[in-house]
Amino acid sequence: MDTRGVAAAVDVLEAVGEGARAFWGHVDPEEVAVTVSEQFRHPGNAPHIPPKGLPSLNLPWELSEPEIPHYLGWLNYWSAAAARAIGFPDPARDAELLSRARRTATGGWVVRLTDAPLDLDNPAHLDALKRAYARFPEIGGRSTP
């Protein structure tokens, strides 16, 4: 993804999210998908250890509300309902995310975790993803109501 591709990705994610009246959506580089799939905790007796120190996520059908995103991406579309469900924005805690976010026409948000596409081999990117998961325990159904 070059600079034009990154700029277009933000616009496309917003247009698709708003046009489809989606609760949430994401854009990730292709290589991130495998890591995300390994974060999901499947039923069974074996302990689940997700990769790269990321949190375990509950399977989508185990989430209490459809507004709750299943996981975080590099670019995130959160409808107004999804943003409320996860508590975004909180000006006191979300200054870094707000510096890379924009409000949509319907009151949702497009939030970019890192300036460049997410690279989980980059320690700064991995740290940004971990901080975002720590900030939003609702994502992936990791908090209890």
N, CA, C and O atoms as a GROMACS GRO file, in nm:
protein
  580
    1MET      N    1   0.084  -0.118   0.000
    1MET     CA    2   0.000   0.000   0.000
    1MET      C    3   0.088   0.124   0.000
    1MET      O    4   0.166   0.146   0.093
    2ASP      N    5   0.076   0.203  -0.103
    2ASP     CA    6   0.148   0.329  -0.109
    2ASP      C    7   0.061   0.438  -0.046
    2ASP      O    8  -0.048   0.410   0.004
    3THR      N    9   0.110   0.561  -0.049
    3THR     CA   10   0.038   0.673   0.015
    3THR      C   11  -0.102   0.690  -0.043
    3THR      O   12  -0.197   0.715   0.032
    4ARG      N   13  -0.115   0.677  -0.175
    4ARG     CA   14  -0.248   0.690  -0.237
    4ARG      C   15  -0.340   0.576  -0.194
    4ARG      O   16  -0.458   0.598  -0.168
    5GLY      N   17  -0.285   0.456  -0.186
    5GLY     CA   18  -0.364   0.340  -0.144
    5GLY      C   19  -0.412   0.353  -0.001
    5GLY      O   20  -0.526   0.318   0.030
    6VAL      N   21  -0.325   0.404   0.086
    6VAL     CA   22  -0.362   0.424   0.227
    6VAL      C   23  -0.475   0.526   0.237
    6VAL      O   24  -0.574   0.504   0.307
    7ALA      N   25  -0.461   0.638   0.166
    7ALA     CA   26  -0.566   0.741   0.169
    7ALA      C   27  -0.697   0.686   0.114
    7ALA      O   28  -0.804   0.714   0.168
    8ALA      N   29  -0.690   0.610   0.007
    8ALA     CA   30  -0.811   0.552  -0.052
    8ALA      C   31  -0.875   0.450   0.042
    8ALA      O   32  -0.997   0.441   0.049
    9ALA      N   33  -0.794   0.374   0.114
    9ALA     CA   34  -0.847   0.272   0.205
    9ALA      C   35  -0.936   0.335   0.311
    9ALA      O   36  -1.041   0.281   0.344
   10VAL      N   37  -0.895   0.448   0.365
   10VAL     CA   38  -0.976   0.518   0.465
   10VAL      C   39  -1.109   0.560   0.405
   10VAL      O   40  -1.214   0.537   0.465
   11ASP      N   41  -1.105   0.621   0.288
   11ASP     CA   42  -1.228   0.666   0.223
   11ASP      C   43  -1.320   0.550   0.187
   11ASP      O   44  -1.442   0.558   0.205
   12VAL      N   45  -1.262   0.441   0.135
   12VAL     CA   46  -1.342   0.325   0.095
   12VAL      C   47  -1.406   0.260   0.218
   12VAL      O   48  -1.524   0.226   0.216
   13LEU      N   49  -1.328   0.242   0.325
   13LEU     CA   50  -1.384   0.181   0.446
   13LEU      C   51  -1.500   0.264   0.499
   13LEU      O   52  -1.604   0.209   0.536
   14GLU      N   53  -1.484   0.395   0.502
   14GLU     CA   54  -1.593   0.481   0.548
   14GLU      C   55  -1.714   0.469   0.457
   14GLU      O   56  -1.827   0.455   0.506
   15ALA      N   57  -1.694   0.474   0.327
   15ALA     CA   58  -1.806   0.467   0.233
   15ALA      C   59  -1.880   0.333   0.243
   15ALA      O   60  -2.003   0.331   0.243
   16VAL      N   61  -1.807   0.224   0.252
   16VAL     CA   62  -1.871   0.094   0.264
   16VAL      C   63  -1.943   0.081   0.399
   16VAL      O   64  -2.058   0.037   0.404
   17GLY      N   65  -1.877   0.120   0.505
   17GLY     CA   66  -1.939   0.112   0.638
   17GLY      C   67  -2.066   0.194   0.646
   17GLY      O   68  -2.168   0.146   0.696
   18GLU      N   69  -2.060   0.316   0.599
   18GLU     CA   70  -2.177   0.403   0.604
   18GLU      C   71  -2.285   0.355   0.508
   18GLU      O   72  -2.403   0.350   0.544
   19GLY      N   73  -2.246   0.319   0.387
   19GLY     CA   74  -2.343   0.277   0.286
   19GLY      C   75  -2.414   0.148   0.323
   19GLY      O   76  -2.532   0.132   0.294
   20ALA      N   77  -2.343   0.057   0.386
   20ALA     CA   78  -2.402  -0.071   0.426
   20ALA      C   79  -2.472  -0.064   0.561
   20ALA      O   80  -2.534  -0.160   0.606
   21ARG      N   81  -2.460   0.052   0.624
   21ARG     CA   82  -2.512   0.068   0.762
   21ARG      C   83  -2.456  -0.039   0.854
   21ARG      O   84  -2.526  -0.097   0.936
   22ALA      N   85  -2.327  -0.062   0.837
   22ALA     CA   86  -2.257  -0.164   0.915
   22ALA      C   87  -2.238  -0.116   1.059
   22ALA      O   88  -2.236   0.004   1.086
   23PHE      N   89  -2.226  -0.212   1.150
   23PHE     CA   90  -2.190  -0.177   1.287
   23PHE      C   91  -2.040  -0.150   1.296
   23PHE      O   92  -1.997  -0.056   1.363
   24TRP      N   93  -1.962  -0.233   1.227
   24TRP     CA   94  -1.817  -0.215   1.232
   24TRP      C   95  -1.753  -0.281   1.109
   24TRP      O   96  -1.815  -0.363   1.041
   25GLY      N   97  -1.630  -0.244   1.084
   25GLY     CA   98  -1.555  -0.300   0.974
   25GLY      C   99  -1.407  -0.272   0.994
   25GLY      O  100  -1.370  -0.201   1.087
   26HIS      N  101  -1.324  -0.326   0.908
   26HIS     CA  102  -1.180  -0.308   0.923
   26HIS      C  103  -1.110  -0.324   0.789
   26HIS      O  104  -1.166  -0.378   0.694
   27VAL      N  105  -0.988  -0.276   0.784
   27VAL     CA  106  -0.896  -0.300   0.674
   27VAL      C  107  -0.764  -0.342   0.738
   27VAL      O  108  -0.714  -0.276   0.829
   28ASP      N  109  -0.710  -0.453   0.689
   28ASP     CA  110  -0.582  -0.504   0.738
   28ASP      C  111  -0.496  -0.546   0.621
   28ASP      O  112  -0.549  -0.589   0.518
   29PRO      N  113  -0.364  -0.535   0.634
   29PRO     CA  114  -0.278  -0.599   0.535
   29PRO      C  115  -0.304  -0.750   0.539
   29PRO      O  116  -0.340  -0.805   0.642
   30GLU      N  117  -0.286  -0.814   0.426
   30GLU     CA  118  -0.319  -0.956   0.412
   30GLU      C  119  -0.253  -1.045   0.517
   30GLU      O  120  -0.317  -1.137   0.568
   31GLU      N  121  -0.128  -1.017   0.550
   31GLU     CA  122  -0.056  -1.105   0.643
   31GLU      C  123  -0.107  -1.097   0.788
   31GLU      O  124  -0.070  -1.182   0.869
   32VAL      N  125  -0.189  -1.001   0.821
   32VAL     CA  126  -0.243  -0.988   0.956
   32VAL      C  127  -0.357  -1.088   0.980
   32VAL      O  128  -0.382  -1.125   1.094
   33ALA      N  129  -0.423  -1.131   0.876
   33ALA     CA  130  -0.540  -1.219   0.890
   33ALA      C  131  -0.508  -1.349   0.963
   33ALA      O  132  -0.589  -1.395   1.043
   34VAL      N  133  -0.394  -1.408   0.938
   34VAL     CA  134  -0.358  -1.533   1.004
   34VAL      C  135  -0.344  -1.511   1.154
   34VAL      O  136  -0.391  -1.592   1.234
   35THR      N  137  -0.279  -1.403   1.193
   35THR     CA  138  -0.262  -1.373   1.335
   35THR      C  139  -0.397  -1.353   1.402
   35THR      O  140  -0.421  -1.404   1.511
   36VAL      N  141  -0.486  -1.278   1.336
   36VAL     CA  142  -0.620  -1.257   1.393
   36VAL      C  143  -0.691  -1.390   1.411
   36VAL      O  144  -0.752  -1.413   1.516
   37SER      N  145  -0.684  -1.477   1.313
   37SER     CA  146  -0.754  -1.606   1.323
   37SER      C  147  -0.701  -1.688   1.440
   37SER      O  148  -0.776  -1.765   1.501
   38GLU      N  149  -0.574  -1.673   1.472
   38GLU     CA  150  -0.515  -1.747   1.583
   38GLU      C  151  -0.548  -1.687   1.719
   38GLU      O  152  -0.521  -1.748   1.823
   39GLN      N  153  -0.607  -1.568   1.720
   39GLN     CA  154  -0.648  -1.507   1.846
   39GLN      C  155  -0.780  -1.565   1.898
   39GLN      O  156  -0.808  -1.557   2.017
   40PHE      N  157  -0.860  -1.623   1.810
   40PHE     CA  158  -0.991  -1.673   1.852
   40PHE      C  159  -0.976  -1.800   1.935
   40PHE      O  160  -0.908  -1.895   1.896
   41ARG      N  161  -1.042  -1.798   2.049
   41ARG     CA  162  -1.043  -1.911   2.141
   41ARG      C  163  -1.152  -2.009   2.100
   41ARG      O  164  -1.270  -1.973   2.097
   42HIS      N  165  -1.114  -2.129   2.067
   42HIS     CA  166  -1.210  -2.232   2.026
   42HIS      C  167  -1.240  -2.323   2.145
   42HIS      O  168  -1.156  -2.343   2.232
   43PRO      N  169  -1.361  -2.377   2.148
   43PRO     CA  170  -1.396  -2.466   2.260
   43PRO      C  171  -1.300  -2.585   2.266
   43PRO      O  172  -1.248  -2.631   2.165
   44GLY      N  173  -1.281  -2.632   2.386
   44GLY     CA  174  -1.194  -2.748   2.406
   44GLY      C  175  -1.118  -2.737   2.536
   44GLY      O  176  -1.128  -2.637   2.607
   45ASN      N  177  -1.043  -2.838   2.565
   45ASN     CA  178  -0.970  -2.842   2.692
   45ASN      C  179  -0.831  -2.781   2.683
   45ASN      O  180  -0.773  -2.745   2.786
   46ALA      N  181  -0.777  -2.769   2.564
   46ALA     CA  182  -0.641  -2.719   2.549
   46ALA      C  183  -0.634  -2.570   2.584
   46ALA      O  184  -0.723  -2.494   2.546
   47PRO      N  185  -0.531  -2.529   2.657
   47PRO     CA  186  -0.517  -2.386   2.685
   47PRO      C  187  -0.492  -2.310   2.554
   47PRO      O  188  -0.428  -2.360   2.462
   48HIS      N  189  -0.543  -2.189   2.550
   48HIS     CA  190  -0.528  -2.109   2.429
   48HIS      C  191  -0.423  -2.001   2.453
   48HIS      O  192  -0.436  -1.919   2.544
   49ILE      N  193  -0.321  -2.002   2.372
   49ILE     CA  194  -0.216  -1.900   2.380
   49ILE      C  195  -0.209  -1.831   2.245
   49ILE      O  196  -0.153  -1.886   2.150
   50PRO      N  197  -0.266  -1.711   2.236
   50PRO     CA  198  -0.264  -1.640   2.108
   50PRO      C  199  -0.123  -1.592   2.074
   50PRO      O  200  -0.037  -1.583   2.162
   51PRO      N  201  -0.099  -1.561   1.948
   51PRO     CA  202   0.035  -1.521   1.904
   51PRO      C  203   0.072  -1.380   1.948
   51PRO      O  204  -0.014  -1.296   1.973
   52LYS      N  205   0.201  -1.358   1.956
   52LYS     CA  206   0.261  -1.226   1.973
   52LYS      C  207   0.215  -1.151   2.098
   52LYS      O  208   0.223  -1.028   2.103
   53GLY      N  209   0.168  -1.224   2.198
   53GLY     CA  210   0.123  -1.159   2.322
   53GLY      C  211  -0.010  -1.086   2.309
   53GLY      O  212  -0.046  -1.007   2.396
   54LEU      N  213  -0.082  -1.111   2.201
   54LEU     CA  214  -0.213  -1.048   2.181
   54LEU      C  215  -0.317  -1.122   2.265
   54LEU      O  216  -0.294  -1.235   2.306
   55PRO      N  217  -0.431  -1.059   2.292
   55PRO     CA  218  -0.532  -1.124   2.375
   55PRO      C  219  -0.609  -1.231   2.299
   55PRO      O  220  -0.620  -1.228   2.176
   56SER      N  221  -0.663  -1.325   2.376
   56SER     CA  222  -0.757  -1.423   2.320
   56SER      C  223  -0.889  -1.352   2.294
   56SER      O  224  -0.930  -1.264   2.370
   57LEU      N  225  -0.954  -1.391   2.186
   57LEU     CA  226  -1.083  -1.332   2.151
   57LEU      C  227  -1.189  -1.441   2.153
   57LEU      O  228  -1.163  -1.555   2.116
   58ASN      N  229  -1.308  -1.405   2.195
   58ASN     CA  230  -1.420  -1.498   2.189
   58ASN      C  231  -1.468  -1.509   2.045
   58ASN      O  232  -1.454  -1.415   1.966
   59LEU      N  233  -1.524  -1.623   2.013
   59LEU     CA  234  -1.580  -1.642   1.879
   59LEU      C  235  -1.695  -1.544   1.856
   59LEU      O  236  -1.766  -1.512   1.951
   60PRO      N  237  -1.714  -1.498   1.735
   60PRO     CA  238  -1.815  -1.394   1.708
   60PRO      C  239  -1.955  -1.426   1.761
   60PRO      O  240  -2.023  -1.337   1.812
   61TRP      N  241  -1.998  -1.551   1.751
   61TRP     CA  242  -2.133  -1.584   1.796
   61TRP      C  243  -2.146  -1.586   1.947
   61TRP      O  244  -2.256  -1.601   2.000
   62GLU      N  245  -2.034  -1.570   2.018
   62GLU     CA  246  -2.038  -1.565   2.164
   62GLU      C  247  -2.049  -1.422   2.217
   62GLU      O  248  -2.063  -1.402   2.338
   63LEU      N  249  -2.043  -1.323   2.129
   63LEU     CA  250  -2.051  -1.184   2.173
   63LEU      C  251  -2.194  -1.148   2.208
   63LEU      O  252  -2.289  -1.197   2.146
   64SER      N  253  -2.209  -1.061   2.306
   64SER     CA  254  -2.342  -1.028   2.358
   64SER      C  255  -2.420  -0.932   2.270
   64SER      O  256  -2.543  -0.931   2.275
   65GLU      N  257  -2.354  -0.853   2.190
   65GLU     CA  258  -2.420  -0.753   2.107
   65GLU      C  259  -2.357  -0.748   1.968
   65GLU      O  260  -2.235  -0.760   1.957
   66PRO      N  261  -2.437  -0.733   1.863
   66PRO     CA  262  -2.378  -0.727   1.728
   66PRO      C  263  -2.295  -0.601   1.704
   66PRO      O  264  -2.213  -0.597   1.613
   67GLU      N  265  -2.315  -0.499   1.785
   67GLU     CA  266  -2.240  -0.375   1.769
   67GLU      C  267  -2.094  -0.389   1.809
   67GLU      O  268  -2.011  -0.307   1.770
   68ILE      N  269  -2.062  -0.490   1.886
   68ILE     CA  270  -1.926  -0.505   1.937
   68ILE      C  271  -1.837  -0.565   1.828
   68ILE      O  272  -1.865  -0.674   1.778
   69PRO      N  273  -1.729  -0.494   1.793
   69PRO     CA  274  -1.637  -0.550   1.693
   69PRO      C  275  -1.578  -0.682   1.739
   69PRO      O  276  -1.554  -0.703   1.857
   70HIS      N  277  -1.556  -0.771   1.644
   70HIS     CA  278  -1.499  -0.902   1.675
   70HIS      C  279  -1.350  -0.892   1.706
   70HIS      O  280  -1.298  -0.969   1.786
   71TYR      N  281  -1.283  -0.796   1.643
   71TYR     CA  282  -1.140  -0.776   1.663
   71TYR      C  283  -1.101  -0.640   1.609
   71TYR      O  284  -1.182  -0.572   1.545
   72LEU      N  285  -0.978  -0.600   1.636
   72LEU     CA  286  -0.925  -0.473   1.587
   72LEU      C  287  -0.850  -0.494   1.456
   72LEU      O  288  -0.793  -0.600   1.432
   73GLY      N  289  -0.853  -0.391   1.374
   73GLY     CA  290  -0.778  -0.390   1.249
   73GLY      C  291  -0.686  -0.270   1.246
   73GLY      O  292  -0.681  -0.191   1.340
   74TRP      N  293  -0.612  -0.258   1.136
   74TRP     CA  294  -0.528  -0.140   1.118
   74TRP      C  295  -0.618  -0.018   1.102
   74TRP      O  296  -0.600   0.082   1.171
   75LEU      N  297  -0.715  -0.026   1.010
   75LEU     CA  298  -0.818   0.077   0.997
   75LEU      C  299  -0.947   0.017   1.052
   75LEU      O  300  -0.982  -0.096   1.020
   76ASN      N  301  -1.016   0.094   1.133
   76ASN     CA  302  -1.138   0.045   1.195
   76ASN      C  303  -1.253   0.140   1.165
   76ASN      O  304  -1.240   0.262   1.183
   77TYR      N  305  -1.364   0.084   1.120
   77TYR     CA  306  -1.488   0.161   1.107
   77TYR      C  307  -1.576   0.119   1.223
   77TYR      O  308  -1.606   0.000   1.240
   78TRP      N  309  -1.618   0.217   1.303
   78TRP     CA  310  -1.711   0.191   1.414
   78TRP      C  311  -1.830   0.283   1.395
   78TRP      O  312  -1.817   0.405   1.396
   79SER      N  313  -1.948   0.222   1.378
   79SER     CA  314  -2.071   0.302   1.371
   79SER      C  315  -2.088   0.376   1.503
   79SER      O  316  -2.016   0.349   1.600
   80ALA      N  317  -2.183   0.467   1.508
   80ALA     CA  318  -2.212   0.536   1.633
   80ALA      C  319  -2.248   0.435   1.742
   80ALA      O  320  -2.206   0.450   1.857
   81ALA      N  321  -2.326   0.333   1.706
   81ALA     CA  322  -2.366   0.230   1.804
   81ALA      C  323  -2.245   0.151   1.852
   81ALA      O  324  -2.233   0.123   1.971
   82ALA      N  325  -2.155   0.114   1.761
   82ALA     CA  326  -2.036   0.039   1.800
   82ALA      C  327  -1.946   0.125   1.889
   82ALA      O  328  -1.893   0.076   1.989
   83ALA      N  329  -1.929   0.251   1.853
   83ALA     CA  330  -1.846   0.341   1.934
   83ALA      C  331  -1.902   0.352   2.076
   83ALA      O  332  -1.827   0.349   2.173
   84ARG      N  333  -2.035   0.366   2.088
   84ARG     CA  334  -2.096   0.370   2.221
   84ARG      C  335  -2.071   0.240   2.297
   84ARG      O  336  -2.040   0.242   2.416
   85ALA      N  337  -2.085   0.127   2.228
   85ALA     CA  338  -2.070  -0.004   2.293
   85ALA      C  339  -1.930  -0.025   2.349
   85ALA      O  340  -1.913  -0.094   2.450
   86ILE      N  341  -1.829   0.032   2.284
   86ILE     CA  342  -1.691   0.014   2.332
   86ILE      C  343  -1.639   0.135   2.410
   86ILE      O  344  -1.527   0.132   2.461
   87GLY      N  345  -1.720   0.241   2.420
   87GLY     CA  346  -1.680   0.358   2.497
   87GLY      C  347  -1.585   0.452   2.427
   87GLY      O  348  -1.499   0.514   2.491
   88PHE      N  349  -1.599   0.464   2.296
   88PHE     CA  350  -1.514   0.556   2.218
   88PHE      C  351  -1.597   0.672   2.167
   88PHE      O  352  -1.710   0.651   2.122
   89PRO      N  353  -1.545   0.794   2.173
   89PRO     CA  354  -1.417   0.834   2.228
   89PRO      C  355  -1.429   0.880   2.372
   89PRO      O  356  -1.533   0.929   2.415
   90ASP      N  357  -1.322   0.865   2.442
   90ASP     CA  358  -1.305   0.920   2.576
   90ASP      C  359  -1.186   1.016   2.563
   90ASP      O  360  -1.071   0.972   2.557
   91PRO      N  361  -1.213   1.147   2.559
   91PRO     CA  362  -1.104   1.242   2.533
   91PRO      C  363  -0.984   1.226   2.627
   91PRO      O  364  -0.871   1.255   2.589
   92ALA      N  365  -1.009   1.181   2.750
   92ALA     CA  366  -0.899   1.166   2.845
   92ALA      C  367  -0.810   1.047   2.813
   92ALA      O  368  -0.691   1.048   2.846
   93ARG      N  369  -0.864   0.945   2.749
   93ARG     CA  370  -0.787   0.823   2.723
   93ARG      C  371  -0.756   0.800   2.576
   93ARG      O  372  -0.671   0.717   2.543
   94ASP      N  373  -0.821   0.872   2.487
   94ASP     CA  374  -0.811   0.840   2.344
   94ASP      C  375  -0.743   0.946   2.259
   94ASP      O  376  -0.764   0.951   2.138
   95ALA      N  377  -0.662   1.030   2.321
   95ALA     CA  378  -0.597   1.139   2.244
   95ALA      C  379  -0.516   1.083   2.128
   95ALA      O  380  -0.522   1.136   2.017
   96GLU      N  381  -0.439   0.977   2.151
   96GLU     CA  382  -0.356   0.920   2.044
   96GLU      C  383  -0.444   0.867   1.930
   96GLU      O  384  -0.416   0.894   1.813
   97LEU      N  385  -0.548   0.792   1.964
   97LEU     CA  386  -0.637   0.739   1.860
   97LEU      C  387  -0.712   0.852   1.789
   97LEU      O  388  -0.729   0.848   1.667
   98LEU      N  389  -0.756   0.951   1.864
   98LEU     CA  390  -0.829   1.062   1.802
   98LEU      C  391  -0.743   1.140   1.703
   98LEU      O  392  -0.795   1.201   1.610
   99SER      N  393  -0.611   1.139   1.724
   99SER     CA  394  -0.522   1.210   1.630
   99SER      C  395  -0.519   1.141   1.494
   99SER      O  396  -0.479   1.201   1.394
  100ARG      N  397  -0.562   1.014   1.489
  100ARG     CA  398  -0.567   0.939   1.363
  100ARG      C  399  -0.709   0.893   1.334
  100ARG      O  400  -0.728   0.789   1.269
  101ALA      N  401  -0.808   0.967   1.379
  101ALA     CA  402  -0.948   0.928   1.360
  101ALA      C  403  -1.024   1.041   1.292
  101ALA      O  404  -0.984   1.157   1.296
  102ARG      N  405  -1.134   1.002   1.231
  102ARG     CA  406  -1.224   1.105   1.179
  102ARG      C  407  -1.368   1.058   1.198
  102ARG      O  408  -1.398   0.939   1.192
  103ARG      N  409  -1.453   1.154   1.221
  103ARG     CA  410  -1.594   1.130   1.244
  103ARG      C  411  -1.664   1.113   1.110
  103ARG      O  412  -1.629   1.180   1.012
  104THR      N  413  -1.761   1.026   1.105
  104THR     CA  414  -1.836   1.006   0.981
  104THR      C  415  -1.964   1.088   0.985
  104THR      O  416  -2.001   1.141   1.089
  105ALA      N  417  -2.030   1.097   0.871
  105ALA     CA  418  -2.153   1.177   0.860
  105ALA      C  419  -2.264   1.126   0.951
  105ALA      O  420  -2.349   1.203   0.994
  106THR      N  421  -2.263   0.995   0.981
  106THR     CA  422  -2.369   0.938   1.065
  106THR      C  423  -2.329   0.928   1.212
  106THR      O  424  -2.401   0.866   1.291
  107GLY      N  425  -2.216   0.987   1.249
  107GLY     CA  426  -2.174   0.986   1.389
  107GLY      C  427  -2.082   0.871   1.425
  107GLY      O  428  -2.048   0.854   1.542
  108GLY      N  429  -2.042   0.790   1.327
  108GLY     CA  430  -1.946   0.683   1.352
  108GLY      C  431  -1.805   0.737   1.344
  108GLY      O  432  -1.782   0.858   1.341
  109TRP      N  433  -1.711   0.644   1.341
  109TRP     CA  434  -1.570   0.682   1.338
  109TRP      C  435  -1.491   0.589   1.246
  109TRP      O  436  -1.521   0.470   1.233
  110VAL      N  437  -1.388   0.646   1.182
  110VAL     CA  438  -1.285   0.567   1.116
  110VAL      C  439  -1.158   0.596   1.195
  110VAL      O  440  -1.114   0.710   1.205
  111VAL      N  441  -1.100   0.490   1.250
  111VAL     CA  442  -0.984   0.504   1.340
  111VAL      C  443  -0.869   0.421   1.285
  111VAL      O  444  -0.882   0.302   1.258
  112ARG      N  445  -0.756   0.486   1.268
  112ARG     CA  446  -0.634   0.420   1.219
  112ARG      C  447  -0.542   0.397   1.340
  112ARG      O  448  -0.509   0.492   1.411
  113LEU      N  449  -0.501   0.272   1.362
  113LEU     CA  450  -0.415   0.242   1.477
  113LEU      C  451  -0.273   0.292   1.459
  113LEU      O  452  -0.211   0.339   1.554
  114THR      N  453  -0.220   0.282   1.337
  114THR     CA  454  -0.083   0.326   1.308
  114THR      C  455  -0.086   0.404   1.176
  114THR      O  456  -0.175   0.384   1.094
  115ASP      N  457   0.012   0.490   1.158
  115ASP     CA  458   0.013   0.570   1.034
  115ASP      C  459   0.031   0.482   0.911
  115ASP      O  460  -0.039   0.498   0.811
  116ALA      N  461   0.125   0.390   0.917
  116ALA     CA  462   0.150   0.297   0.806
  116ALA      C  463   0.067   0.171   0.828
  116ALA      O  464   0.026   0.143   0.940
  117PRO      N  465   0.042   0.095   0.722
  117PRO     CA  466  -0.031  -0.031   0.740
  117PRO      C  467   0.032  -0.118   0.849
  117PRO      O  468   0.154  -0.127   0.863
  118LEU      N  469  -0.054  -0.181   0.925
  118LEU     CA  470  -0.014  -0.261   1.040
  118LEU      C  471   0.085  -0.370   1.000
  118LEU      O  472   0.058  -0.450   0.910
  119ASP      N  473   0.198  -0.372   1.068
  119ASP     CA  474   0.303  -0.473   1.046
  119ASP      C  475   0.335  -0.531   1.183
  119ASP      O  476   0.400  -0.467   1.265
  120LEU      N  477   0.289  -0.653   1.209
  120LEU     CA  478   0.303  -0.711   1.341
  120LEU      C  479   0.445  -0.754   1.374
  120LEU      O  480   0.472  -0.797   1.486
  121ASP      N  481   0.537  -0.743   1.279
  121ASP     CA  482   0.679  -0.764   1.307
  121ASP      C  483   0.747  -0.634   1.348
  121ASP      O  484   0.864  -0.635   1.387
  122ASN      N  485   0.675  -0.524   1.340
  122ASN     CA  486   0.725  -0.394   1.384
  122ASN      C  487   0.683  -0.376   1.530
  122ASN      O  488   0.563  -0.367   1.557
  123PRO      N  489   0.778  -0.370   1.623
  123PRO     CA  490   0.742  -0.360   1.766
  123PRO      C  491   0.651  -0.242   1.798
  123PRO      O  492   0.564  -0.253   1.886
  124ALA      N  493   0.668  -0.130   1.731
  124ALA     CA  494   0.582  -0.013   1.757
  124ALA      C  495   0.439  -0.041   1.714
  124ALA      O  496   0.345   0.000   1.782
  125HIS      N  497   0.421  -0.110   1.603
  125HIS     CA  498   0.287  -0.143   1.556
  125HIS      C  499   0.221  -0.246   1.648
  125HIS      O  500   0.104  -0.233   1.683
  126LEU      N  501   0.297  -0.347   1.686
  126LEU     CA  502   0.243  -0.449   1.777
  126LEU      C  503   0.203  -0.386   1.909
  126LEU      O  504   0.099  -0.420   1.966
  127ASP      N  505   0.285  -0.294   1.959
  127ASP     CA  506   0.253  -0.224   2.083
  127ASP      C  507   0.126  -0.140   2.069
  127ASP      O  508   0.044  -0.137   2.160
  128ALA      N  509   0.109  -0.073   1.956
  128ALA     CA  510  -0.013   0.007   1.933
  128ALA      C  511  -0.136  -0.082   1.934
  128ALA      O  512  -0.240  -0.045   1.989
  129LEU      N  513  -0.126  -0.200   1.873
  129LEU     CA  514  -0.238  -0.293   1.871
  129LEU      C  515  -0.268  -0.344   2.011
  129LEU      O  516  -0.385  -0.352   2.050
  130LYS      N  517  -0.166  -0.377   2.086
  130LYS     CA  518  -0.186  -0.424   2.225
  130LYS      C  519  -0.249  -0.314   2.311
  130LYS      O  520  -0.338  -0.342   2.391
  131ARG      N  521  -0.204  -0.190   2.294
  131ARG     CA  522  -0.263  -0.079   2.371
  131ARG      C  523  -0.410  -0.061   2.337
  131ARG      O  524  -0.492  -0.036   2.426
  132ALA      N  525  -0.444  -0.075   2.210
  132ALA     CA  526  -0.584  -0.059   2.169
  132ALA      C  527  -0.670  -0.172   2.227
  132ALA      O  528  -0.782  -0.147   2.272
  133TYR      N  529  -0.619  -0.294   2.226
  133TYR     CA  530  -0.694  -0.403   2.288
  133TYR      C  531  -0.711  -0.379   2.438
  133TYR      O  532  -0.817  -0.405   2.493
  134ALA      N  533  -0.607  -0.329   2.503
  134ALA     CA  534  -0.617  -0.300   2.647
  134ALA      C  535  -0.720  -0.190   2.672
  134ALA      O  536  -0.793  -0.194   2.772
  135ARG      N  537  -0.726  -0.093   2.584
  135ARG     CA  538  -0.820   0.018   2.599
  135ARG      C  539  -0.965  -0.027   2.578
  135ARG      O  540  -1.055   0.025   2.642
  136PHE      N  541  -0.987  -0.122   2.489
  136PHE     CA  542  -1.123  -0.164   2.453
  136PHE      C  543  -1.144  -0.313   2.484
  136PHE      O  544  -1.147  -0.395   2.392
  137PRO      N  545  -1.160  -0.350   2.611
  137PRO     CA  546  -1.179  -0.491   2.644
  137PRO      C  547  -1.310  -0.549   2.590
  137PRO      O  548  -1.325  -0.671   2.585
  138GLU      N  549  -1.402  -0.464   2.551
  138GLU     CA  550  -1.529  -0.513   2.493
  138GLU      C  551  -1.504  -0.581   2.358
  138GLU      O  552  -1.575  -0.675   2.321
  139ILE      N  553  -1.404  -0.533   2.285
  139ILE     CA  554  -1.376  -0.588   2.152
  139ILE      C  555  -1.333  -0.734   2.167
  139ILE      O  556  -1.242  -0.767   2.243
  140GLY      N  557  -1.398  -0.818   2.092
  140GLY     CA  558  -1.370  -0.960   2.101
  140GLY      C  559  -1.436  -1.028   2.220
  140GLY      O  560  -1.409  -1.144   2.250
  141GLY      N  561  -1.524  -0.953   2.290
  141GLY     CA  562  -1.597  -1.012   2.401
  141GLY      C  563  -1.511  -1.048   2.520
  141GLY      O  564  -1.536  -1.149   2.586
  142ARG      N  565  -1.410  -0.967   2.548
  142ARG     CA  566  -1.319  -0.999   2.657
  142ARG      C  567  -1.359  -0.941   2.790
  142ARG      O  568  -1.299  -0.974   2.892
  143SER      N  569  -1.461  -0.854   2.793
  143SER     CA  570  -1.506  -0.797   2.920
  143SER      C  571  -1.639  -0.860   2.956
  143SER      O  572  -1.711  -0.913   2.872
  144THR      N  573  -1.670  -0.852   3.082
  144THR     CA  574  -1.799  -0.903   3.127
  144THR      C  575  -1.888  -0.784   3.160
  144THR      O  576  -1.843  -0.689   3.224
  145PRO      N  577  -2.014  -0.788   3.117
  145PRO     CA  578  -2.103  -0.673   3.141
  145PRO      C  579  -2.133  -0.653   3.288
  145PRO      O  580  -2.207  -0.561   3.324
   0.00000   0.00000   0.00000
